[in-house]
Amino acid sequence: MIKSTFYTVFFLIIILGLTVKEAQGQDSMCHKILSEIDCGAGSCGALCQQLWEGTGKCFQLLDQTFACLCNFPCRS
């Protein structure tokens, strides 16, 4: 009986620890959409790197224009 209780508590602590670690990791990235930038010749990625030390990727909007999505580490 004591062994099963110990293992139950042990695995519960491990599962909760992994869940908390995942939740904290999700909050560490910020995103910003830059719609006024030209998406040619890597300017999106260069601007995101320069402004926030992040990465940028252009994507097409529904109205057939392009926007730049920057992903970067959030600052506290």
N, C-alpha and C positions, 0 to 999 in steps of 0.2 A: 504494500500500500504506500509506504513512504517513497519507494523508488518511482512509482508511477506519478505521484504528486511532484516529486523533484523534477522528473523529466517534463512534465506538463508546464511547470513554472519556467524551467530552463528554456524550452522552445518558445514559450510565450514572450519571454524577454528578448530572445533573438529576433523573432518576427516583428515585435514592436520597434526594436532598434533599427532594423532594415527599413521599415516603413518611414520612420522619422528621418532617416538619412536621405531617402528618395525625395520626400517632401521638401527638405531644405535645399536640395540640389535644383529643384524646379524653379525656385524663386531667384536664382542667381543670374538669369539672363534677362536682359531688357530688349525691347524691340521698338523701332521707330521707322515709320514710313515717310520717305522723302519723295513727294510727287513732282517737285519742281526741278528735278535733276535730269540731265540728258543721260540716257542709259547706254551710250555708245563707248566703245574702247576702254572698258573697265573703269569708267569714272565713278560708278556706284561703289564698287569695292574699295577704290582708293579713298573716296570721301569718308566712308564709314571707318576705314582704318585710321585716317587722319583725325577725325573728330572724336571717336570713342574707342579706338584700338579694337575694333570689331570687324565683322565681315559683312559684305553687302551683296545682294542678288537682285537683279531686275526681274520684274514680272509684268505681264500684260493685264490691264484692268478690263472690266466689262465694256467700257466705252472705247476700247482699242488704243488707249494711251498706255504709257509705261510708267511704273513707279519703282522706287528703290526701297527694298526692305533691309534695314540694318539690324543686325543682332550683335549685342555687345554685353560685357559683364556689367551688372548694376553696381553703382557706387552708393555707399551708405551716406 
